[in-house]
Amino acid sequence: MKIRKQTYSLDMYLKQLNAETIRTDQDCQRLSGQWKPNMVGELIATVLTDNYIPPIILGEETSNGISKLWIIDGLQRSSSLSMFRYGNTKIAKSIDEYLVTYQRKILDGNGNPKRDSQGEIIWESVEYDIRGKSYEQLPEELRDRFDGYQIETVIHQNCDTTEISKLVRRFNNHTAMNTAQKAFTYSDAFAGEIRNITRNRFFLDIYTCSRNERKNGTIERVIGETALLCIHPDLYRKDTKINFKALNENASLSDFDNLNDLLTRLTVSVGTTTEIRGLFNSKHAHIFITAFNRFLEMGHEAKEYGKFLEWFVNGGNESEINGTTWETLNENKATRDTNIVRGKIDYLEALFGKYFSEVKKAA
């Protein structure tokens, strides 16, 4: 099967779509409109900042000397760009990078370009907020940039209907990033440190999870949330992306060194019974690790935390603090809600006092 590459201006490519010279309705292709508004907005921002978009994969079917081009991979990108250009779609307000820099001519009071002493047009660099804007609402310079964007296509030639369907199946046989994996990309400054912590013995000896959780970004999420709760608990939010962004902007390398050491100390301080390991899962690990950090900050010995957890799983969790028990806190299904997470950590911290004043003293 011969393959050729062809680059279009985005304006020309979208005109080919509208004219059905490039077809979007191949029988096996999923329907357009699968992307959420934020995904569409990020794509448009990529074009307006002249960043890279992977090539669109096309299949060329020839029958009786007549050729048709079918979109194999890139339908969602193509339809999203088309709806922005022709369908009055507006850029989502939730996109990450919304200020676009471009150059424009400085005009005089009559709308004519100003010129310097050599007769050259005077230009200025400006930033433009693209949030909530349709194509028609963009400045002329950004509309031109959108239309002139170079989009690359890779064309599989001399295909029949069966081969086109096979290509659709092959190029769409992938799994997109889940929420945790995508959120992790916002911790670029410390991604290496976080990945290093995933190799800590804690995640082998103590942490309880499925095999799938070890590869779907859950452990990275737990580490990120724990780090944030230990160093900037006031910045913790339910949204994983917000947490990783906050970590990226506020953490330091030493914070991750300290967390790695904290997990090592925790691993040698607690038992490996089923009940205790059951506390350290994707739902509660960040809470009990943060509580351990506070336990140490209060001046208690690390090994005593293991004894506290033994008491906790054997009835201590039924203790009432300010009219609330651990079971009551667990009734709320919004387990990652900001107030619930902070409430559980505060409950454990208060429970330390009960443990030392009543249990240890009585012993």
C-alpha positions as CSV (number, residue, x, y, z in Angstrom):
1,M,0.0,0.0,0.0
2,K,1.6,3.3,-1.1
3,I,1.5,6.2,1.3
4,R,2.0,9.9,0.4
5,K,2.0,13.0,2.5
6,Q,0.2,16.2,1.7
7,T,0.1,19.5,3.6
8,Y,-2.9,21.8,3.4
9,S,-3.6,25.2,4.8
10,L,-6.3,24.7,7.4
11,D,-8.6,26.9,5.3
12,M,-8.2,24.7,2.3
13,Y,-8.5,21.5,4.3
14,L,-11.8,22.6,5.9
15,K,-13.1,23.6,2.5
16,Q,-12.3,20.1,1.2
17,L,-14.4,18.7,4.1
18,N,-17.3,21.0,3.4
19,A,-17.2,20.1,-0.3
20,E,-17.1,16.4,0.7
21,T,-13.8,16.0,-1.3
22,I,-12.6,14.6,2.0
23,R,-15.3,12.4,3.5
24,T,-16.1,12.2,7.2
25,D,-18.8,9.5,7.0
26,Q,-17.0,6.2,6.4
27,D,-19.3,3.4,7.6
28,C,-17.1,2.1,10.4
29,Q,-16.0,5.5,11.7
30,R,-17.5,6.6,14.9
31,L,-19.6,9.8,14.7
32,S,-18.2,13.3,15.2
33,G,-18.9,15.4,18.2
34,Q,-17.2,13.0,20.7
35,W,-15.1,15.7,22.3
36,K,-16.0,17.8,25.3
37,P,-15.9,21.6,24.9
38,N,-12.6,21.9,26.8
39,M,-10.9,19.4,24.4
40,V,-12.2,21.4,21.4
41,G,-10.9,24.7,23.0
42,E,-7.5,23.2,23.7
43,L,-7.3,22.1,20.0
44,I,-8.2,25.6,18.7
45,A,-5.7,27.2,21.1
46,T,-3.1,24.8,19.7
47,V,-3.8,26.2,16.2
48,L,-3.8,29.8,17.3
49,T,-0.5,29.5,19.0
50,D,0.9,27.6,16.0
51,N,1.8,24.5,17.9
52,Y,1.9,20.9,16.7
53,I,-1.1,18.8,15.7
54,P,-0.4,15.2,14.7
55,P,-1.1,14.4,11.0
56,I,-4.6,13.5,9.9
57,I,-4.7,9.9,8.5
58,L,-6.7,9.6,5.2
59,G,-7.6,6.6,3.1
60,E,-7.9,6.9,-0.7
61,E,-10.4,4.6,-2.3
62,T,-10.4,4.3,-6.0
63,S,-13.3,2.8,-8.0
64,N,-13.9,3.0,-11.7
65,G,-11.2,5.6,-11.9
66,I,-12.9,7.9,-9.3
67,S,-11.1,8.5,-6.1
68,K,-12.5,9.3,-2.7
69,L,-10.6,10.4,0.4
70,W,-11.9,9.1,3.8
71,I,-10.8,10.3,7.2
72,I,-9.3,7.3,9.0
73,D,-7.9,9.0,12.1
74,G,-8.5,12.6,13.0
75,L,-12.3,12.9,12.6
76,Q,-12.8,14.6,16.0
77,R,-10.0,17.1,15.3
78,S,-11.4,17.8,11.8
79,S,-15.0,18.2,12.9
80,S,-14.1,20.4,15.9
81,L,-12.0,22.7,13.7
82,S,-14.8,22.8,11.1
83,M,-17.5,23.7,13.7
84,F,-15.3,26.5,15.0
85,R,-14.7,27.9,11.5
86,Y,-18.2,27.6,10.2
87,G,-20.5,26.6,13.1
88,N,-20.1,29.5,15.5
89,T,-18.5,27.3,18.2
90,K,-17.0,29.3,21.0
91,I,-13.7,28.5,22.7
92,A,-14.3,27.0,26.2
93,K,-13.5,29.3,29.1
94,S,-11.8,26.4,31.0
95,I,-8.8,26.1,28.7
96,D,-5.3,26.3,30.3
97,E,-3.5,28.8,28.1
98,Y,-5.9,31.4,26.9
99,L,-3.7,34.4,26.2
100,V,-2.5,34.4,22.6
101,T,0.2,36.8,21.4
102,Y,0.2,38.3,17.9
103,Q,1.4,41.4,16.1
104,R,-0.8,44.1,14.7
105,K,-0.4,47.4,12.9
106,I,-0.7,50.6,15.0
107,L,-3.4,52.7,13.3
108,D,-3.9,56.5,13.3
109,G,-7.2,58.2,13.9
110,N,-8.3,57.6,10.4
111,G,-7.7,53.9,10.6
112,N,-4.5,54.0,8.5
113,P,-1.2,52.3,9.6
114,K,1.2,54.6,11.3
115,R,4.7,54.8,9.8
116,D,8.1,55.7,11.2
117,S,10.5,58.3,9.8
118,Q,11.7,55.7,7.2
119,G,8.2,55.1,6.0
120,E,8.0,51.6,7.6
121,I,4.8,50.4,9.2
122,I,4.9,50.5,13.0
123,W,3.8,47.2,14.6
124,E,3.0,46.3,18.2
125,S,2.8,43.0,20.1
126,V,-0.4,42.4,21.9
127,E,-2.0,39.6,24.0
128,Y,-5.5,38.5,23.3
129,D,-7.8,36.5,25.6
130,I,-9.5,33.8,23.3
131,R,-11.9,32.4,26.0
132,G,-15.5,32.5,24.9
133,K,-14.7,33.7,21.4
134,S,-16.0,32.4,18.1
135,Y,-14.0,32.5,14.9
136,E,-15.8,35.7,13.8
137,Q,-15.0,37.4,17.1
138,L,-11.3,36.9,16.8
139,P,-9.1,39.8,15.5
140,E,-8.4,39.6,11.8
141,E,-4.7,38.7,12.5
142,L,-5.8,35.6,14.5
143,R,-8.4,34.6,11.9
144,D,-5.6,34.7,9.3
145,R,-3.4,32.6,11.5
146,F,-6.1,30.0,11.9
147,D,-6.8,29.9,8.2
148,G,-3.2,29.7,7.3
149,Y,-2.2,27.0,9.8
150,Q,-0.4,24.1,8.1
151,I,-2.1,20.8,8.7
152,E,-0.4,17.6,7.5
153,T,-2.2,14.6,6.1
154,V,-0.9,11.1,5.5
155,I,-2.8,9.3,2.7
156,H,-3.0,5.6,2.3
157,Q,-3.5,5.1,-1.4
158,N,-5.3,2.5,-3.6
159,C,-7.6,1.2,-0.8
160,D,-10.9,-0.7,-1.2
161,T,-13.8,-0.6,1.2
162,T,-12.4,-3.5,3.3
163,E,-9.0,-1.9,3.6
164,I,-10.5,1.4,4.6
165,S,-12.4,-0.3,7.4
166,K,-9.3,-2.1,8.6
167,L,-7.4,1.1,8.8
168,V,-10.2,2.8,10.8
169,R,-10.1,-0.1,13.3
170,R,-6.3,-0.1,13.5
171,F,-5.8,3.6,14.1
172,N,-8.7,3.8,16.6
173,N,-7.5,0.8,18.6
174,H,-6.1,2.8,21.5
175,T,-7.1,3.8,25.0
176,A,-7.1,7.5,25.8
177,M,-5.6,8.9,29.0
178,N,-7.9,8.7,32.0
179,T,-8.5,11.6,34.4
180,A,-5.6,10.8,36.7
181,Q,-3.1,10.2,33.9
182,K,-4.0,13.4,32.1
183,A,-3.9,15.4,35.4
184,F,-0.4,14.0,36.1
185,T,0.9,15.8,33.0
186,Y,0.4,19.1,34.9
187,S,3.1,18.1,37.4
188,D,5.9,18.2,34.8
189,A,8.3,20.0,37.2
190,F,8.2,17.0,39.6
191,A,7.0,14.1,37.5
192,G,10.4,12.3,37.8
193,E,10.3,12.7,41.6
194,I,6.8,11.3,41.8
195,R,7.6,8.4,39.6
196,N,10.6,7.7,41.8
197,I,8.4,7.6,44.9
198,T,6.2,4.9,43.3
199,R,9.1,2.6,43.7
200,N,9.2,3.1,47.5
201,R,8.8,-0.2,49.4
202,F,5.6,1.3,50.9
203,F,3.8,0.6,47.7
204,L,4.8,-3.0,47.7
205,D,4.6,-3.9,51.4
206,I,1.8,-1.7,52.8
207,Y,-0.3,-0.1,50.0
208,T,-3.2,-2.2,48.8
209,C,-4.4,-1.9,45.2
210,S,-5.3,-3.9,42.1
211,R,-2.8,-4.6,39.4
212,N,-4.7,-2.1,37.2
213,E,-4.2,0.7,39.7
214,R,-0.4,0.3,39.4
215,K,-0.6,1.4,35.8
216,N,-3.6,3.7,35.5
217,G,-2.2,6.7,37.3
218,T,-3.8,6.0,40.7
219,I,-0.6,5.7,42.7
220,E,0.8,8.9,41.1
221,R,-2.5,10.6,42.2
222,V,-2.1,9.3,45.7
223,I,1.5,10.6,45.9
224,G,0.5,14.0,44.5
225,E,-2.4,14.5,46.9
226,T,-0.3,13.3,49.9
227,A,2.5,15.7,49.0
228,L,0.1,18.6,48.7
229,L,-1.7,17.7,52.0
230,C,1.6,17.5,53.8
231,I,3.1,20.8,52.6
232,H,0.1,23.0,51.5
233,P,-3.1,21.4,52.9
234,D,-5.0,24.6,52.3
235,L,-4.5,24.1,48.5
236,Y,-6.0,20.6,48.4
237,R,-9.1,20.3,46.2
238,K,-11.2,17.4,44.9
239,D,-10.1,18.0,41.3
240,T,-6.9,16.0,40.6
241,K,-5.7,18.4,37.9
242,I,-6.0,21.4,40.2
243,N,-4.0,19.5,42.9
244,F,-1.2,18.6,40.4
245,K,-1.1,22.2,39.2
246,A,-0.9,23.6,42.7
247,L,1.9,21.1,43.5
248,N,3.8,22.1,40.4
249,E,3.6,25.8,41.4
250,N,4.3,25.5,45.1
251,A,6.4,22.4,45.8
252,S,10.2,22.0,45.9
253,L,12.5,19.0,45.3
254,S,13.1,18.7,49.1
255,D,9.3,18.2,49.6
256,F,9.5,14.9,47.6
257,D,12.7,13.8,49.3
258,N,10.9,14.3,52.6
259,L,7.8,12.4,51.4
260,N,10.0,9.5,50.3
261,D,11.6,9.4,53.7
262,L,8.2,9.6,55.4
263,L,7.0,6.6,53.5
264,T,10.1,4.6,54.3
265,R,9.6,5.4,58.0
266,L,6.0,4.5,57.8
267,T,6.7,1.2,56.2
268,V,8.9,0.0,59.1
269,S,6.6,1.5,61.7
270,V,3.3,-0.2,61.0
271,G,2.2,-3.8,60.8
272,T,1.3,-5.6,57.7
273,T,-1.9,-7.2,58.9
274,T,-4.8,-7.3,56.5
275,E,-6.8,-4.8,58.6
276,I,-3.9,-2.2,58.7
277,R,-3.0,-2.6,55.0
278,G,-6.7,-2.1,54.2
279,L,-6.4,1.5,55.5
280,F,-3.8,2.3,52.9
281,N,-5.7,2.1,49.6
282,S,-6.6,4.6,46.9
283,K,-9.5,6.0,49.1
284,H,-7.6,6.6,52.3
285,A,-3.8,6.2,51.8
286,H,-3.2,10.0,51.4
287,I,-5.2,10.6,54.6
288,F,-3.3,8.1,56.8
289,I,0.1,9.1,55.4
290,T,-0.7,12.8,56.1
291,A,-1.9,11.9,59.6
292,F,1.4,10.1,60.1
293,N,3.3,13.2,59.2
294,R,1.2,15.2,61.7
295,F,1.8,12.5,64.3
296,L,5.6,13.0,63.9
297,E,5.2,16.8,64.0
298,M,3.5,16.5,67.3
299,G,6.7,14.9,68.7
300,H,5.6,11.2,68.8
301,E,7.8,8.3,67.9
302,A,7.2,6.7,64.5
303,K,6.8,3.2,65.9
304,E,4.0,4.4,68.1
305,Y,1.9,5.2,65.0
306,G,1.8,1.5,64.3
307,K,0.4,0.8,67.7
308,F,-2.1,3.6,67.2
309,L,-3.3,2.0,64.0
310,E,-3.6,-1.4,65.7
311,W,-5.9,0.2,68.3
312,F,-7.7,2.1,65.6
313,V,-8.7,-1.0,63.6
314,N,-9.6,-2.9,66.7
315,G,-12.3,-0.5,67.9
316,G,-10.6,2.8,68.2
317,N,-12.3,3.9,65.0
318,E,-15.6,3.8,66.9
319,S,-14.5,6.6,69.2
320,E,-16.6,9.7,69.0
321,I,-14.9,13.1,68.5
322,N,-17.1,16.1,68.7
323,G,-20.1,13.9,68.0
324,T,-18.5,12.2,65.0
325,T,-17.1,8.7,64.4
326,W,-14.9,7.4,61.6
327,E,-17.9,5.4,60.4
328,T,-20.0,8.6,60.2
329,L,-17.3,10.3,58.1
330,N,-17.2,7.3,55.8
331,E,-20.9,7.5,55.1
332,N,-20.4,10.3,52.7
333,K,-19.7,8.9,49.3
334,A,-17.8,12.0,48.1
335,T,-14.7,10.5,49.5
336,R,-12.3,13.0,47.8
337,D,-14.3,16.0,48.6
338,T,-12.2,18.7,50.2
339,N,-14.2,19.0,53.4
340,I,-14.4,15.2,53.8
341,V,-10.7,14.7,53.4
342,R,-9.8,17.5,55.8
343,G,-12.4,16.3,58.2
344,K,-10.9,12.8,58.3
345,I,-7.4,14.1,58.9
346,D,-8.6,16.4,61.7
347,Y,-10.5,13.4,63.2
348,L,-7.4,11.3,63.3
349,E,-5.4,14.1,64.7
350,A,-7.9,14.6,67.5
351,L,-8.0,10.9,68.0
352,F,-4.2,10.9,68.8
353,G,-5.0,12.9,71.9
354,K,-7.6,10.4,73.0
355,Y,-5.2,7.5,72.3
356,F,-2.4,9.0,74.5
357,S,-4.6,10.4,77.2
358,E,-6.9,7.4,77.7
359,V,-5.5,4.3,76.1
360,K,-1.8,4.6,76.7
361,K,-2.2,6.2,80.1
362,A,-4.5,3.4,81.2
363,A,-2.0,0.8,79.9
